[in-house]
Amino acid sequence: MSEQSVAASVAAVLPGARADLENLVRIPSIWADPARAEDTRRSAEAVADLARDAGAAEVTIIAADGGAPAVVAHFPGPAGTPTVLLYAHHDVQPTGGDEFWSSPPFEPVERDGRLYGRGAADDKAGVMTHLAVLRAYGGRPPVGVTLFVEGEEESGSPTLPALLQTHRDLLNCDVIVIADAANPAVDVPALTTSLRGLVDVTVEVAMLERPAHSGVYGGPVGDALTALCRALATLHDANGEVAVPGLVHGTSEAPDVDESVFRADVGLLDGVELIGSGSIPTRAWAKPAVAVLGIDAPRVAEASNVLLPRARARVGMRLAPGDDAAKAQRALADHLEANVPWGAQVVVRLEPGIAEPFTIEASGTAYDAARRAFAEAYGNPVVETGIGGSIPFIAEFARQFPGAAVLVTGVGDPASRWHGIDESLDLAMFGRAVLAEALMLAELARR
């Protein structure tokens, strides 16, 4: 097919792809919530049906023991052409509180050219990008395609290594396209070449056998929550730099971004300062970051005048490219253990599901094809970008398929609010993403 024919075919399938995206968004596939396990299975079945409708020669739903259902669909290509694995995930994050959304999170709605709903961008847009491309080719793409739609990415892909090992032959490929990242703007395509890692720990502080009257005993006796807060406060220095020893701190050569735009994208309140040092890309992509994710303590409305005997917190840490996740997690635990005051007892649990940071060498035939195709579809050159977030399975794909080129593409933009309230997808960018991927498959067929 010529570029004009590909563009016309993509335009023809976009309305149906948008409708099917809305139907997928209506399924609350939150695998992290056991109450939504059946919804996640229903989501996998819906994706499998869409793959069959797109012309797949074979569709299978697979799962590792205790894992979420994933969909694998094969679209054979002409003899001698490479096999491209198209990855996305159909599970989504919890809503963060339905009452905070401008419209119900699982009832998609369009406002000002954006489709709002949980999963509209992350990552059901990735699912439908791949399926729309396969529809545009009538189920007969110019290269071999394996569609792989996972169901537990938002939980850290804990069973993906077992899934890849068990079904390696089913997923074997020459090129891997992961539609699970973002573009810097709706008309600027990006290939993500670095990602931070992620580790979590849970720290519990104990000081008393039981609650004690704060008036009778307060003064000579401290409380566990205050001791915990003092320990957590040592995670950063006065400027907001991560103060955990032994971590990798890198730099980014990417141009700095407009701070006012960045502040607006994140929703930073007036007067709130950015923390850390260096350019915004350096801070967001190449340096570690620590956040207190939750604290177990009495609610304010339920508080009483007692010294709390125990307190617990979950701490998450993003790791710079080049760091080692297991060593960094241990360093975080050691730091907390060393900084709990007043002789309080402390136990730090190393949480499972660590994600290694990852750096991609963006060279070779597949990257050349992607740059040409994406520049044509978006009308702007491709930029290489980092992501401050983590995609744990990328390193696992690279281990299982060491000869395959890995391309991480975007179906979101800074306004998409992935994992946040009012997540959304720019619909014009969705069309560009579909066209870019369709043109890329054509380019790969010519190599």
C-alpha positions in Angstrom: 0.0 0.0 0.0 1.2 3.5 -0.8 1.4 6.1 2.0 -1.8 7.7 0.7 -3.6 4.4 0.7 -2.4 3.7 4.3 -3.6 7.1 5.4 -7.0 6.6 3.8 -7.4 3.2 5.4 -6.5 4.6 8.8 -9.0 7.4 8.4 -11.7 4.9 7.6 -11.1 2.8 10.7 -10.7 5.6 13.2 -14.4 6.1 14.0 -14.9 2.4 14.8 -11.7 2.4 16.8 -12.8 5.3 18.9 -16.2 3.6 19.6 -14.4 0.4 20.7 -12.1 2.4 22.9 -15.0 3.9 24.7 -16.5 0.4 25.2 -13.2 -0.8 26.7 -13.1 2.2 29.0 -16.5 1.2 30.3 -15.0 -2.0 31.7 -13.4 -1.2 35.2 -10.4 -3.6 34.7 -8.6 -2.7 37.9 -6.6 -5.9 38.4 -5.0 -4.5 41.6 -8.5 -4.6 43.2 -9.6 -8.2 43.9 -13.2 -7.2 43.6 -12.5 -6.2 39.9 -10.9 -9.5 38.9 -13.9 -10.6 36.9 -14.0 -7.2 35.2 -10.3 -7.7 34.2 -11.2 -11.1 32.7 -14.1 -9.5 30.9 -11.7 -6.9 29.5 -9.4 -9.5 28.2 -12.3 -11.3 26.5 -13.4 -8.0 24.9 -9.8 -7.5 23.5 -9.7 -11.1 22.2 -13.0 -10.5 20.4 -11.7 -7.3 18.9 -8.5 -9.1 17.7 -10.6 -11.8 16.1 -12.8 -9.2 14.4 -9.5 -7.5 13.1 -8.6 -10.7 11.3 -6.3 -12.5 13.6 -5.4 -16.0 12.5 -5.2 -17.2 16.1 -6.2 -15.7 19.4 -5.3 -17.1 22.8 -6.0 -15.8 26.3 -3.1 -16.9 28.6 -2.2 -16.4 32.3 0.5 -17.4 34.7 -0.5 -18.9 38.1 -2.2 -16.2 40.0 -1.8 -13.7 37.2 -4.1 -11.6 35.2 -5.4 -12.7 31.8 -3.4 -11.6 28.7 -4.3 -11.7 25.1 -2.0 -13.0 22.3 -3.1 -12.8 18.7 -1.2 -13.7 15.6 -1.4 -11.9 12.2 1.0 -13.7 9.8 2.9 -11.6 7.4 4.5 -12.2 4.0 7.3 -14.7 3.9 10.7 -13.2 4.7 9.3 -10.2 6.6 10.2 -9.6 10.3 7.8 -10.3 13.2 6.7 -7.3 15.2 5.3 -7.7 18.7 2.8 -4.9 19.5 2.4 -4.6 23.2 -0.2 -2.7 25.3 -2.1 -3.4 28.6 -5.8 -3.6 29.3 -5.7 -3.2 33.1 -6.1 0.3 34.6 -5.3 2.2 37.8 -7.9 2.7 40.6 -9.8 5.9 40.1 -8.5 7.8 43.2 -12.0 8.6 44.2 -14.9 8.7 41.7 -16.2 11.8 43.4 -13.2 13.9 42.4 -13.7 13.3 38.6 -15.6 15.8 36.4 -17.5 12.9 35.0 -17.8 9.3 36.0 -14.4 7.6 35.3 -15.8 4.6 33.6 -18.3 6.5 31.4 -16.2 8.0 28.6 -17.1 11.5 27.5 -15.6 13.9 25.0 -14.8 17.5 26.0 -12.8 19.9 23.7 -11.4 17.2 21.5 -10.3 14.9 24.4 -11.8 11.6 25.5 -12.1 11.4 29.3 -12.2 8.2 31.3 -9.9 5.9 33.3 -7.8 4.0 30.8 -8.7 6.3 27.9 -5.0 7.0 27.6 -3.2 4.5 29.8 -3.4 2.1 28.2 -6.5 1.2 26.4 -5.6 3.8 23.8 -2.5 1.7 23.2 -4.6 -1.4 22.8 -6.8 0.3 20.2 -3.9 1.9 18.4 -2.6 -1.5 17.6 -6.0 -2.9 16.7 -6.8 0.1 14.5 -3.6 -0.4 12.6 -4.4 -4.1 12.0 -7.9 -3.1 10.9 -6.4 -0.6 8.5 -4.5 -3.4 6.8 -7.6 -5.7 6.7 -6.0 -8.1 9.1 -3.1 -8.7 6.6 -0.3 -6.4 7.8 2.9 -6.1 5.6 5.0 -7.8 8.3 4.2 -10.6 10.8 2.5 -9.2 13.9 1.9 -10.7 17.3 -0.4 -8.6 19.4 0.3 -9.0 23.1 -2.1 -7.2 25.5 -1.2 -7.8 29.2 -3.5 -7.5 32.2 -1.4 -6.6 35.2 1.0 -3.8 34.2 -0.5 -1.4 36.7 0.3 -3.9 39.4 4.0 -4.1 38.4 3.6 -7.1 36.0 4.5 -9.6 38.8 3.8 -12.7 36.7 5.1 -11.4 33.4 8.5 -13.1 33.7 6.8 -16.5 34.1 4.4 -15.7 31.3 7.3 -14.9 28.9 9.3 -17.9 29.8 6.3 -20.3 29.4 5.1 -18.8 26.1 8.4 -17.6 24.7 7.8 -19.4 21.3 4.4 -17.8 21.1 5.8 -14.3 21.6 9.2 -14.6 19.7 9.8 -11.5 17.6 12.3 -9.3 15.8 10.9 -5.9 16.9 8.9 -5.0 20.0 6.7 -1.9 20.0 5.4 -0.8 23.4 2.6 1.7 23.2 2.7 2.7 26.8 4.5 6.0 27.0 3.8 9.7 26.2 4.6 12.4 23.8 5.9 15.9 24.9 3.0 17.5 22.9 0.1 16.3 20.9 1.9 17.0 17.6 5.4 16.0 18.6 6.2 12.3 18.5 8.6 10.7 21.0 10.5 7.6 21.3 11.3 6.9 25.0 14.9 5.9 25.5 15.2 5.9 29.3 13.0 5.0 32.2 13.5 5.2 35.9 13.3 2.2 38.1 11.0 1.8 41.1 11.2 0.2 44.6 8.9 0.4 47.6 9.4 -0.3 51.3 7.1 -0.4 54.3 8.5 1.0 57.5 6.9 0.4 60.9 7.9 2.1 64.1 7.0 0.9 67.5 7.5 2.7 70.9 4.9 1.4 73.3 3.1 -1.8 74.2 -0.2 0.1 74.1 -1.6 3.6 73.8 -0.8 5.9 76.7 -2.4 9.1 78.0 -0.6 12.0 76.4 -1.2 14.2 79.4 0.0 11.8 82.0 3.0 10.4 80.1 3.7 13.0 77.3 7.0 14.7 77.7 9.3 12.0 78.9 7.6 9.5 76.5 7.4 10.1 72.7 4.9 8.7 70.2 5.5 6.4 67.3 3.9 8.7 64.7 6.2 11.6 65.5 9.2 9.3 65.4 8.1 8.0 62.0 7.6 11.5 60.7 11.1 12.5 61.8 12.6 9.5 60.0 10.6 10.2 56.9 11.8 13.8 57.0 15.4 12.7 56.5 14.7 11.3 53.1 15.3 14.8 51.6 17.6 17.6 52.4 16.4 21.2 52.9 16.4 21.8 49.1 14.3 18.6 48.4 17.3 16.6 47.0 17.0 12.9 47.9 19.3 12.3 50.8 19.5 8.5 50.7 23.2 7.5 50.4 24.5 5.3 47.6 22.1 6.1 44.8 22.9 7.0 41.2 22.3 10.6 40.3 22.5 11.4 36.5 21.9 14.3 34.2 19.9 14.8 31.1 21.0 16.7 28.0 17.4 17.3 26.9 16.4 21.0 26.6 14.8 22.4 29.7 11.0 22.8 29.7 9.0 25.9 30.4 8.5 25.9 34.1 5.1 27.6 33.9 3.8 24.9 31.5 5.2 22.2 33.7 3.6 23.6 36.8 0.2 23.9 34.9 0.5 20.3 33.6 1.1 18.9 37.1 -1.4 21.2 38.9 1.1 22.8 41.2 -0.5 25.3 43.6 0.6 29.0 43.5 3.7 29.6 45.5 4.7 26.0 45.8 8.4 25.6 44.8 9.9 22.9 42.7 12.3 20.7 44.7 15.8 19.4 43.9 18.3 20.9 41.5 19.1 20.8 37.8 16.9 21.1 34.7 13.4 19.7 34.9 14.3 16.8 32.6 17.3 16.0 34.8 15.2 16.0 38.0 12.3 14.1 36.4 14.2 11.5 34.3 17.8 11.2 35.5 17.8 11.6 39.3 16.1 9.5 42.1 12.8 10.7 43.7 11.3 9.6 47.0 7.6 9.9 48.0 5.7 8.9 51.1 2.8 7.0 49.5 0.7 6.3 52.6 0.6 6.3 56.4 -1.3 4.1 58.7 -2.4 6.4 61.6 -5.7 7.5 63.1 -7.9 9.8 61.0 -8.1 13.4 62.3 -11.8 13.1 63.0 -11.1 9.9 65.1 -8.0 11.2 66.9 -7.8 11.2 70.7 -5.2 12.5 73.2 -3.1 9.4 73.4 0.5 8.6 72.5 0.4 6.2 69.6 2.3 2.9 70.2 2.9 2.1 66.5 2.9 3.8 63.1 3.6 2.6 59.6 4.3 4.1 56.2 4.8 3.0 52.6 7.7 4.8 50.8 8.2 4.6 47.1 11.5 5.5 45.3 12.2 6.1 41.6 15.7 5.2 40.5 17.9 6.9 38.0 19.0 5.0 34.9 22.1 3.0 35.7 21.1 2.2 39.2 20.5 -1.3 40.6 17.1 -1.8 42.0 17.9 -4.4 44.7 20.8 -2.4 46.0 18.8 0.9 45.9 15.9 -0.7 47.8 18.4 -2.0 50.5 19.9 1.5 50.7 16.5 3.0 51.3 15.8 0.5 54.0 19.2 1.0 55.7 18.6 4.8 55.7 15.2 4.6 57.4 16.5 2.1 59.9 19.4 4.4 60.8 17.3 7.5 61.1 14.4 6.5 63.4 15.0 8.5 66.6 14.7 7.9 70.4 15.6 4.2 70.3 12.3 3.4 68.7 12.0 -0.2 67.3 11.8 -0.2 63.6 11.1 -2.9 61.0 11.5 -2.2 57.3 9.9 -4.6 54.8 11.3 -4.7 51.3 8.2 -4.8 49.0 8.2 -7.2 46.0 7.7 -6.1 42.5 10.8 -4.0 42.0 11.4 -2.4 38.5 14.9 -1.9 37.1 15.7 1.4 35.4 16.3 1.0 31.7 18.2 2.7 28.9 17.6 2.0 25.2 20.1 2.4 22.4 17.9 4.1 19.8 19.8 3.0 16.7 19.3 0.4 13.9 16.8 -0.4 11.2 13.7 -0.4 13.4 14.5 3.0 14.8 15.2 4.4 11.3 11.9 3.1 10.2 10.1 4.6 13.2 11.7 8.0 12.8 10.6 8.3 9.2 7.0 7.0 9.8 6.4 9.1 12.9 7.7 12.3 11.4 5.4 11.8 8.4 2.4 11.1 10.5 2.9 13.9 13.1 4.4 16.5 10.8 7.3 17.0 13.2 10.6 15.2 13.8 10.8 12.5 16.4 12.4 13.5 19.7 14.1 11.1 22.1 12.8 11.5 25.6 13.1 10.0 29.1 10.2 9.1 31.4 10.3 9.6 35.1 8.0 6.6 35.6 8.7 3.0 35.3 7.7 0.2 33.0 8.9 -2.9 34.8 8.5 -5.4 32.0 10.8 -3.7 29.4 13.9 -5.1 31.0 12.3 -8.5 31.1 11.4 -8.3 27.4 15.0 -7.3 26.6 16.3 -10.4 28.6 13.9 -12.8 26.9 14.4 -11.5 23.4 17.9 -10.1 23.3 18.0 -9.7 19.6 14.8 -7.7 19.3 14.8 -3.9 18.9 12.6 -2.3 21.6 10.6 0.8 20.7 8.6 2.6 23.3 6.0 4.9 21.7 3.4 7.3 23.1 -0.3 7.5 23.2 -0.5 10.2 25.8 0.6 13.8 26.3 1.3 16.0 29.4 -2.4 16.8 29.7 -3.4 13.1 29.8 -3.1 12.8 33.6 -2.1 9.2 33.6 -2.9 7.6 37.0 -4.7 10.8 38.0 -8.1 12.4 38.2 -9.7 13.2 34.8 -7.4 11.1 32.7 -7.9 11.8 29.0 -6.7 11.2 25.5 -6.3 13.8 22.8 -8.3 12.3 19.9 -6.4 14.0 17.1 -3.2 12.7 18.5 -4.7 9.2 18.7 -5.3 9.4 14.9 -1.7 10.4 14.4 -0.5 7.5 16.6 -2.4 5.0 14.5 -1.1 6.4 11.2 2.5 6.5 12.5 2.4 2.9 13.6 0.7 1.8 10.3 3.4 3.6 8.3 6.1 2.1 10.5 5.0 -1.4 9.7 5.2 -0.6 6.0 8.7 0.8 6.4 9.8 -2.3 8.3 8.5 -4.5 5.4 10.8 -2.7 3.0 13.9 -3.1 5.1 
